[in-house]
């Protein structure tokens, strides 16, 4: 049985609800799939990657990469409302008989501005602090509201005693770019966030998560600026 210290899992459905063929969109002449798999190839600590998809077109992209195993995902866990955790469980059940896995790195292809430096630094913090989980975030000071019935409530401040923005507590947002977690604990809890955990900070700009057409417009703007 081969030992795997870090197994990367790359989930990429063929269909997408908001943006057609989202995972095949190109950024700087490369598909989102290629961008993520190229990053994995450059990271020495990642021993193996699983590209999991219901789409043969997406899976065929994996043929170019030495570390990549391709796994056809059943349609029942490839719907728009399917949980990523289900795709992860399906992937590890298919290979754990042949591999002794210690940690999983979940890399979602919809974070094209994440880079290998981010992933490597995330691994270093994970190991140094002996964590069970680390995930990427960006921080921001914002006045946040939520709708409650027909009215709105301020969540993180009292609007009747408004404070200066510089005196507000920072809010941390998961950006979906990187998750690293212990394999055995994930199998036990079926959750990618496991105590003890910490966060890895990325800039808000690099934290773009391609989810809708507004995100796509922002990404295209970054691409044009890079070409200037």
N, C-alpha and C positions, 0 to 999 in steps of 0.2 A: 504493500500500500504506500503510495507516494504522499509525502508530507507537504502541505500547502500552508505557508504562513499567512499569506494574503490572497484570497480569492476575490477578484473583481466581478461583480454582476452588473450587466448593462441591460436594463429592460427597455424595449422599444416596440410598442404595438404598431401594427400596420395602419390601422384606422385611427383617426383623431376627430373629436367632436367639433372643436372650434376652428382648427386650421387643417385643411386637407393635406394628407401626407406630410404632417408636421416633421416627423423624424427624418425625412429625406430632404428637408430644406437644406440648401447650401449656404455656407458662410465662408467667405474668402475662398470660394471655388471648391470647398470640401463639404460633404454631407455632415450633418450633426453626428451620425454614426461614426464616420471616419475620424472626426476630431477627437472623440472620446477614445476610440480604439488606438489611435496613434499615441495618445497620452499614456495609455496603459503599456504600450510597447516600450516606452522610454523609462518606466519606473521599475527599477531592479527588484524592489521588494514585492511587487505583484508577480506571483508565480504563474497564475492562470486567470483567464477571463471567460465568462459565459455570456454570450449575446443571446438573450431570450426574446423571441418574437413569434407572432402568428403569421408573419409575412415572409415568404420566401425571398422576395426582393431585398428586404432588409438583411436577412440571414446570409445571403450571398455576398454581401459586403465583407462579412467576417472572413471570407476565404483568403484575403490578402494579409492576414495578421497571424503570426506564429503562435501567440499566446491564446488565441481565441478559439473556444469551443462554441459551436452553434447548437441551439436547442429550440426546437419547434414547440411553441406554447399552445396549449389547448384553447379553443375559442371560449370555453366557459370561464377562463380567467384572463381573457383578452378584451373584455368589454370596457367601455368608457368609465364605468364605475367600479371596475375590478381593483382590488387592493394590490399595491406593489408587494406587500408581504406575501401574498399568495404566489406571485411570480417567483419570489426568492425561495420559498419553500419548495416549489415545483423544481426549481433549478438544483437545489442542493440534494433533494431526494434522488435525482437522476445521476449524481456523481459521487455521493458520499461512500458508496461501496468500494470505490477505487481510490479515494483520496481521504487523507486525514487532514481536515481543515481546522485552522485555528481562528482566523478572523475573516470577516467579509468587508469588502469596500463596495458600497453601492454608488455607482456613478450614473446619473441621469443625463441623457444626451441633450436635454433641453437647456443645459447650462454651458453654452459654447465659449463663454469668456473665462471660465475656470481654466487653470493651466496646471502643468506638471509640478510647478513650484508649490502651488496651493496643496496639491495632493500629498507631496512629499513632506511638507511642513505639518500637515494634519497627522500623518503617520508618526512623525517625531514626537509630537505632543501626546498622542495616544499612548505611545510606548513609554515616554519619560514619566508620565503621570500614572501609568499602570491602570488605565481606564477600561471600562467595559464598553464605552461608546463615546464617540465624538462626532459632532455634526457642524456643518458650516452655517454661518449666520452673517447678517450685517446689522449694524447698530444705527439707530436714528433717534433724534428727539422730535417727537410729533405730538400734536394734540389729537387724541384719538376718541372717536365717538362710536356708539352703537345705537341701532334703531331698536326701540322698545315700544311695540304697538304702533301708535301714531305719533309718538314723540321720540326724542333722542336723548341719550344720556352720555355725559363725558365719562370716559373710562379711567384714564390715567391722570386726571387732574380735576380740581373743583373749579368749574367755570365761573362760579360766583366769587372766587378768590384767585383770579388768574395770575399765574407766575410768569416770570421772564423765561423764555425758552432755554437760555443757558443754565438756568437753575433746575430744569426738569431732569428727572431720571431718564437714562437712556433705555430705549425699548429695543429688544433683540428679535430679529425676524429670521426664521429658518429660510434659507434660500434654495434648498433642494439640490445643491451642487455636489456635496460630499457627505457621505455617512460611513463611518467605520464602526464596526461592532463585533463583539465576541460571538463566535459561531455557536457554541453550545448554549449560551444564554439566550441567543435568538431562538433557537429551537425550543427552548423551554417556555419563553414568554410570548413568542410570535410577534415581537415588537422590535423595531430597529433602534429605539431609544431605551437604553438600559442603564440603571445606576451601577456604579458611579460614572457620571458622564461630564463632559465639558464641551465648550463650543470653540470653534475656530472662526476667527473674524475675517471676513472678506469685505472689500469695498462695496458700496451699494451699486456702483456701475457694473462691477464684475459679477454681481449677483443676479443679473437678469435671468429669469426662468421663462422660457418661451411657452406661453400658455394661451395667448389670444393675439388678435391682429394688432393691438397696440404694442405688445411686446415685440412683434415682428417688425413693426415700423421703427421702433427704437433700435433694434438689432441692425436693420438696414442703414440707419443713420451712422452707427458706429463703423460699419463696413465702408461707407463712403468716405468718412473722415480718415480711415486707415489708408485709403487709396490716394488721398491728396498729398 
